[in-house]
Amino acid sequence: MKSGLLTGAMTRERIAKRPEDDFRQRTISFKEPLLTRNLIWSNCCAKSATAGRTPGEVALAWTLRRPEVTGAIVGLRSPKQVDGVIGAADFRLSGAEVEEIAGFLRENTPES
């Protein structure tokens, strides 16, 4: 779940408060400009989470719907984290939901 970024639990403030020895402080996904892009993606998934779905389930469903993706590896650190993604196994986004997420990302992803 991208080291917590796609769970909906990470915010810029929470990331800033992480201890200096937290591995995420050294990870490119937690440095600009990727941090902003990843937080936008997480927010988009949270906004699209419907019918009791979590942002993680939306992120997985969106990823697995892409034609170039044949599978996704989800790393979890505890059994409790399974609850945030297990529903993605039987959840399918509608075409409109996929386009909404894609459009949001196109409009809000910083240019390199």
N, C-alpha and C positions, 0 to 999 in steps of 0.2 A: 504494500500500500504506500509505496514511495516514502518509507521511513516515517509514516504518520501523516504525510501531506494530503493524501487522498481520503483520509478518514473523516474529515470535517472538524477534527479536534485541534488542528494546528492553526495558529494565528501568527501574525508578524510579532505581536507582543510576547506570545508564549515562546516563540523561537528565540527572541532576543534575551529571554530570561534563562535559557538553557545554560547549564554550566559550561565553562570553556573546554572541559575534557569530554563533553558530549560529542560523539562521532559526527553528528549532523553539522557541527560547526565547521568541519573540514570537507563536507560533501558539496559538490557542485550544484546539486539540486536546491541547496539552501543558501546559495549565493546569487547575487544579481547578475544578469537579468533573469535567470531561471527561477529564482525564488518568487518574483512577482508573477511570472507565467504560471507556476505551479499553484500558487494561492488563488489565482483567477480560476484555474481549472477546478480546484477544490470547491470554490464558491459556486461555480456553475453547476457542479454535480449536486451540491446541497440545495440549490434553487430548483433543480430538476427532480429531486427526490420526492416521489409521490407515493401514495398508497402505502405509507409506512416503510418505505425503502430508505436505506442509509446512503450517504454520499459514496461510500465504498462500493455498494452494490450498483449504483448508477455508473460509477467509473468503470467497473468491470463489465457491465452490460454494454456500455458504449464501446469499450475497447474490443470486446469479443464480437461486436456487430461489424466491425471494420473488415472488409474483404481480404486485406493483406495479413490479418491476424488469424492464426489457427489455434492459438491457446494462450493462456496467461498463467504465469507463476505468481502465486500470492504468498508472500512471506508473512507469517504470523509469529509473534513472540509468546503468546499465551493462548490457552484454550478459549478464554473469554473473547478474544479478538475474532474468533470464528463467527460470532453472532453478527458482526458488522458487515460480513461479506457473503455468508452462506446463501442468502436469498438470491444472489446473482446467478446461481445455477439454473434457476427456473424463471428468471425475469428477463423480459425482452422489451426494449424501448421501441416505441412506435417510430415511424419515419419522421413524424413531426418533432418528436423529442430529440432524435438524433440530429436533425437539422438545427434545432434550437441551440443545442450544445455546440455544434460545429460553428454556427453563426456567432455565438457568444465568444468562442475562442478566436475566430478570425478578427473580430472587432476589438478584442481586448488583449491580444498577445503582443507584447512589445516587439518591435522590429529589431533584428540583430544588427 
